[in-house]
Each structure stands twice: as C-alpha cells, then as structure tokens.
Amino acid sequence: MMAAGMTSNRLIDRLPVVRGHYAENADLSKVTWFRVGGPAEVLFRPADSDDLAAFLSAKTNDIPVTVIGVASNLLIRDGGIPGVVIRLGDAFTDIAVSGPGITAGAGVSNLKLANAARDAGIAGLEFLSGIPGSVGGGLRMNAGAFGGEIGQILISLTVVNGRGEKIMLSAEEMGYSYRHSEAAEDFVFTEAFFRGTKGDPVKIAGRMKKIQTEREASQPVKTPTGGSTFVNPPGKKAWQLIDQAGCRGLRRGGAMVSEKHCNFLINCGDATATDLEGLGEEVRRRVKKQTGVKLEWEIRCIGIPAGPSAEPVIKEVRGDE
Ligand SMILES: Cc1cc2nc3c(=O)[nH]c(=O)nc-3n(C[C@H](O)[C@H](O)[C@H](O)COP(=O)(O)OP(=O)(O)OC[C@H]3O[C@@H](n4cnc5c(N)ncnc54)[C@H](O)[C@@H]3O)c2cc1C
C-alpha cells in the first residue's frame, strides 16, 4: 500500500478493478509452444466476457493490450510484452451443440472442439484436431489444414472491441483469406458458432486418427515449435524453397530448422526468442538469394527484444483465482 500523495510507476496500479485476475511480470515462456519469451508486464485473465468488456472500456488509451490464445503461433521476444496481455481462461471454454451447429468459447482448444463435434455426430471439423491452438487464435489466423479452414465452418462470432463494446459478426465480416483475417486488431473474440454436417461419429473418429498419424509422421510435434514458420507463397511451398536454399538443419544458438519439416523452427532445449527469430530471418535471406522469393512470416513475432528488465518474476498481486 502506498502512502497518500505518492504516485506509482507500476502499470498494475493504473488498471481498473476487475473480477478476474491480474499477474505482474508473468512468465510467458511457460505457456508458449516454443517455450521461450519474456514476461507480460501484466497478464489479465478476465472472469467472463462482461469483466473483459468492463476492463477494456475503463482502461486508459495509452495502455497497450495484446491478446494471446495458447501461443502456438507466437514467437514472444525475450524482453516480453509491455502493457496488458489478455489470456482467456476457463470462463471461455463452454461448448454447446444444437443440430449440426456447435458454439464454442474462444478459449476452447481446437482438439476439444473437434472431439465434441465428433461425439455429437457433426462432420467437417475434423481438420481442427491436428491444429494446436484455441478457437480464438484460429479465428484470427483462419487456421486450416487437410483442406479445411475455420472460415469455411464459421457462421458467426462474438467480439469485444477495444472500447469494451460487444459485437456480433458474421463469418463474411471477418474477410478471410489464406491464414489471414481482416478483423480489426483490437477485437477480442469471445465465442463462435460453427456449422458442420451430419456425420457418423465412428467415421469422423477414423478421419481424425488419420490426421493425427499423418501429422506425427511429417511434423516435429513432440519438440517445442511454433508450427509453420512462413506462409506458402502463391503456387509454392515454403518448405521446398527452404530446402532448395539448403536450410534444412540450419542452426543458430539453441534454434534449428527442423530436419523433419523444414518450414518448422524448433527449440533444441536452450533457444532464446532471439535465436529463433534470427534463424528465421537468416532462412528468409538465404531463400531470397537462392530463389528470388521473399518469404513472409506466418508465426507472429511480438514483444520487445531482451533488455535488463526481461527477468521473469511471477508476482501475483490481485484477484481471486
Ligand atoms: C506443431 C504445430 C502445428 C501447427 N499446425 C498448424 C496447421 O496445420 N494449420 C494452422 O493453421 N496452424 C497451425 N499451427 C499454428 C497454430 O496452432 C494456429 O495458428 C492456431 O490457430 C493459433 O491458435 P493459438 O490459440 O495458439 O493463438 P496464439 O498463437 O496465441 O495467437 C495467434 C494470433 O491470434 C490472436 N488471438 C488469439 N486469441 C485471440 C482472441 N481470443 N481474440 C482475438 N485474437 C486472438 C493473437 O493475438 C495472435 O495474433 C501449428 C502450430 C504448431 C505448434
């Protein structure tokens, strides 16, 4: 508690009172798939969508906000993320089935959603079982695999915008293209409604098993990674260009271009985000030189490079979790 008249430099002291949970200097390397990344200045886990909306409408405009899902498509830099990082928790993990439709909170994992659809005899969501990540991340990235993508099964979704207003959007309003949406960056997706077709749970389970087997055979799924590093350029495969440029197995510090699938970067155990991003940039440089093609990152690199304040210290200061 500060003495009267004193002002604090700590961001957490300038944040609105919430029913959810704030954590200061929260170590994000524990939650990213790469197992790297510096701390969130403040990590916020909203109690529910009303709490999220109240937070966004009450916080001052100078405070940056970043939303993350389960960080399977993120490379968080070693200096961490300034401002508030929002991560949706248990309050956003409900699933409800209605006919061939299925509603899921944005915090639901893709696998859990695919399993629920299978159990309810809803076909068309099988591809999600092979994509690590949450519904929220999938909505932003138009996640897809094995010929399916989120944009094809999405009917509508609920969003809280940066001013704390709740909005319903149709799938068309998301402006989806390959691994991309036109949705405003300040949107936090909270829930989505999907539609599949009637199917036989046994056949659906068979297709999901096949997806899993194929993934395990072709991707380094048991190593810390961030999935496909670069977007496939039109008419080309990023992995082929990377192979052609001689980058398979290329290393930098503890980071390596996977031998198994060379569009995947892996953390061999002691990589930093700087190693991984630097390696990715080196791959881009070599591919450009060798093939003339400029690769674009599919993984989102966010946050600031390492600095003296990057030491992650978990300090829980407020909340009721
Ligand atoms: C082994 C492996 C294999 C993969 N295979 C595939 C694949 O086949 N196909 C594919 O498409 N992807 C694949 N990925 C990438 C990743 O799983 C997907 O992009 C996934 O949709 C990301 O979800 P996430 O919850 O992890 O999001 P994050 O990585 O946490 O975030 C990704 C983006 O979504 C935004 N975001 C997250 N939640 C919300 C929300 N609630 N509201 C608003 N914005 C939000 C974040 O701000 C960020 O910009 C793979 C990753 C790995 C590690």
The ligand as an ORCA input file, in Angstrom:
! r2SCAN-3c Opt
* xyz 0 1
  C       3.035    -28.237    -34.117
  C       2.165    -27.138    -34.690
  C       1.414    -27.395    -35.840
  C       0.598    -26.399    -36.376
  N      -0.141    -26.685    -37.475
  C      -0.972    -25.751    -37.993
  C      -1.796    -26.046    -39.128
  O      -1.782    -27.131    -39.681
  N      -2.608    -25.062    -39.577
  C      -2.677    -23.847    -38.999
  O      -3.460    -23.004    -39.448
  N      -1.905    -23.538    -37.926
  C      -1.066    -24.458    -37.412
  N      -0.288    -24.146    -36.338
  C      -0.305    -22.770    -35.791
  C      -1.325    -22.516    -34.676
  O      -1.675    -23.701    -33.997
  C      -2.594    -21.855    -35.217
  O      -2.312    -20.638    -35.860
  C      -3.599    -21.593    -34.089
  O      -4.826    -21.198    -34.664
  C      -3.138    -20.494    -33.115
  O      -4.007    -20.503    -32.006
  P      -3.499    -20.008    -30.583
  O      -4.623    -20.110    -29.636
  O      -2.266    -20.723    -30.218
  O      -3.197    -18.485    -30.887
  P      -1.904    -17.647    -30.494
  O      -0.713    -18.268    -31.128
  O      -1.861    -17.425    -29.059
  O      -2.220    -16.274    -31.228
  C      -2.250    -16.207    -32.627
  C      -2.926    -14.892    -33.040
  O      -4.287    -14.953    -32.656
  C      -4.633    -13.834    -31.834
  N      -5.629    -14.294    -30.868
  C      -5.569    -15.382    -30.074
  N      -6.693    -15.487    -29.329
  C      -7.473    -14.429    -29.680
  C      -8.766    -13.960    -29.261
  N      -9.496    -14.616    -28.358
  N      -9.245    -12.826    -29.833
  C      -8.525    -12.148    -30.753
  N      -7.309    -12.549    -31.204
  C      -6.796    -13.680    -30.669
  C      -3.333    -13.398    -31.189
  O      -3.373    -12.032    -30.858
  C      -2.337    -13.675    -32.315
  O      -2.330    -12.604    -33.209
  C       0.535    -25.125    -35.772
  C       1.292    -24.871    -34.599
  C       2.092    -25.864    -34.070
  C       2.873    -25.576    -32.820
*
